[in-house]
Amino acid sequence: MSDPWKFTLSEPDLIQSDSDAVEACIRSQWLSMGPKTQEFEAQFAEMTGAKHAIAVSNGTAALHLALAAVGVGQSSDDEVIQPTINFVAAANMTCALGADPVFADCLSLVDPTINPQEIRTKITKNTKAVVVMHFGGYACRMDEIRAICDEHNLPLIEDACHAPCQTYSGKLDGYLGTIGEIGCFSFFSNKNMTTAEGGMVTTDDDEHAEKIRKMRSHGMTTLSWDRHFGRPSTYDVIMHGFNYRIDDLRSSLGLSQLSRLLENNEKRRMRAEDYADAVSDLATNEIQFIFGDRPKDGTGHVAGVIVPTAKRDIARLKLAELRIQTSLHYPPIHLFSAFSEFSSVELPIAEEFSKSMITLPMHANLPAGAPAEIVQSLQSVLKAA
Ligand SMILES: Cc1ncc(COP(=O)(O)O)c(C=O)c1O
């Protein structure tokens, strides 16, 4: 398969040791959730400082379990405040539980994380939880958000899918995904570490952890692994649940990927800094790099720029002609057809953001000179537009 792109948007970092890890799992003859998953969870918990880490089949499942664990959907008027600039997973899982998403605006075009004041003004007697998303692996304003949630006794769920092993240093500190009651991670193939499909839930709360572990596997009291190794030979079903288990093949890959995560996050941070420098060196102010004032403070998961709205789509087409792949993170969720009942809400910054942002190539193996070349190409196509 020949690659149509000179610079692809995203590439997994897959090396021989990843294949070896998966092959060793195949040779072990144990493929479904078992010892490798336990090891993966223990490592992830240690690296993020979480008391519990529970591996699941994907990031959406992690969000579903997190929302269910804090009781979203127990009452028919439940609401979950969350960003409209996000991947649709949290909003879809809110609706799947029978609750309503209440969409909030972002802080600014160059900081598209949720505005804490929007959370405060949208809290009602029906609010059941707050979801935040660390866009590109750059932290939301967690000190303010944690304080608002504490004031109103609301559980805080972090969609940390872009932010594995990213520290937060505000008044609070720790790793993203461990500041809220529950953190959710995705290991989809475009993420900073991958298991192809996969995810993780983190929490310090023993009750949430127990419930999530049970709901991950049909609410059953034992797993095939327990039964195979002669512990209880039968089981009870003590709550309704799902099959959101990961498997040991993926956990083996996850362990191998986790061993390079810190290094790969750092490589992405360096490329984010290269993008920020390339943009600030330009004579024009037509381009702004998202989080350009703090490129090294996140995981560099997404390299986004803001350009004049009228030129955005043509610029993307011209970049594609130059074999530079781009994307959009994200169309606002409240404007999707399936969410039309929420479309009347006014979220002006998010709407402007989605009309003027372009996601540029970013991955751990992006060559050091690439950001400057890509930014130069973007500048030229904007000039010609
Ligand atoms: C911010 C965000 N939330 C949730 C998800 C859902 O994760 P998954 O694709 O593993 O279900 C993703 C991944 O695509 C994501 O980027």
PDBQT file of the ligand as one rigid body, heavy atoms in Angstrom, charges set to zero:
ROOT
HETATM    1  C1  LIG A 401     -11.352  12.918  23.582  1.00  0.00    +0.000 C 
HETATM    2  C2  LIG A 401     -11.821  11.527  23.275  1.00  0.00    +0.000 A 
HETATM    3  N1  LIG A 401     -12.786  10.994  24.030  1.00  0.00    +0.000 NA
HETATM    4  C3  LIG A 401     -13.217   9.740  23.826  1.00  0.00    +0.000 A 
HETATM    5  C4  LIG A 401     -12.702   8.952  22.825  1.00  0.00    +0.000 A 
HETATM    6  C5  LIG A 401     -13.259   7.573  22.601  1.00  0.00    +0.000 C 
HETATM    7  O1  LIG A 401     -12.275   6.591  22.689  1.00  0.00    +0.000 OA
HETATM    8  P1  LIG A 401     -12.415   5.223  21.828  1.00  0.00    +0.000 P 
HETATM    9  O2  LIG A 401     -12.280   5.555  20.392  1.00  0.00    +0.000 OA
HETATM   10  O3  LIG A 401     -11.283   4.400  22.357  1.00  0.00    +0.000 OA
HETATM   11  O4  LIG A 401     -13.732   4.641  22.170  1.00  0.00    +0.000 OA
HETATM   12  C6  LIG A 401     -11.674   9.473  22.015  1.00  0.00    +0.000 A 
HETATM   13  C7  LIG A 401     -11.047   8.664  20.966  1.00  0.00    +0.000 C 
HETATM   14  O5  LIG A 401     -11.269   8.647  19.837  1.00  0.00    +0.000 OA
HETATM   15  C8  LIG A 401     -11.247  10.801  22.236  1.00  0.00    +0.000 A 
HETATM   16  O6  LIG A 401     -10.312  11.354  21.463  1.00  0.00    +0.000 OA
ENDROOT
TORSDOF 0
